[in-house]
């Protein structure tokens, strides 16, 4: 028998309690949500830094409460919002953005029951049509998943990185991205990635680079794109920047799509793969030695070498 929304929420709160979290419900003006989120973020930052603050001074709490006091003057009816193209933003789109912001503010707790359709309609004062439109958008972007049936609930999900990269790649193809744009963007992103890898590389990362180079030792011209690009995806992961990892992945996919590598003869592909492996070894050595100039020089030569392989 499927669990009810209340049971799932109770289980989630129990898990959070074991991690030192406490469930707290506040009813505040919507305009003051950002204030509370900011205050909570400051507290979390102090805890992450190892500084366990004492009780919040009474005056500080009074300042927070004073700041959240709603104005008694009537506000004018807000103008209908429009997007960057001038088209009106629907209630479903507004609700989608509101729900997304709420999930982000919560720290994106994947697996958290967000509530049933009826509960969300009541909380947000939304019609069934508007809420379902918002949920469809959230599902489309893998922000939530919906458990259907009696007692079903909207569950916070984990977005699919590969699906996001594919969607952006499709748009860029539609926009007519050219090989020279792909190469220029890839060079800029990979150079930025190398800088961060050198700054953040630890012993585990060093070993993962060595293991990857070792795994490539037996590759030849029959290697697939996923095998040849795995080294660069690893660099994007090791840099520790989610944005760079996403954009690197997109431009690597585009470079492979436009590559003529797999249309060349076997002897030529063998020579190219041998050179790619050599570049990967040299880049790895430079990164482990924290030799930024050498690493950047190698990636520059590598990208210049693949220029002739793009359409």
Secondary structure, DSSP 8 states (H G I E B T S, - for coil): ----HHHHHHHHHHHHHHTT---------GGGHHHHHHHHHHHHHHHHTT----S--HHHHHHHHHHT----S--------B-TTS-B--HHHHHHHHHHHHHHHTT--TT-EEE-HHHHHHHHT--HHHHHHHHHHHHHTTSEEE--STT--EEE----HHHHHHHHHHHHHHTT--HHHHHHHHHHHHHHHHHHHHHH--HHHHHHHHHHHHHTTT--TT--HHHHHHHHHHHHHHT--HHHHHHHHHHHHHHHHTB-GGGS-HHHHHHHHHHHHHHHHHHHHHHHTT-HHHHHHHHHHHHHHGGGGB-
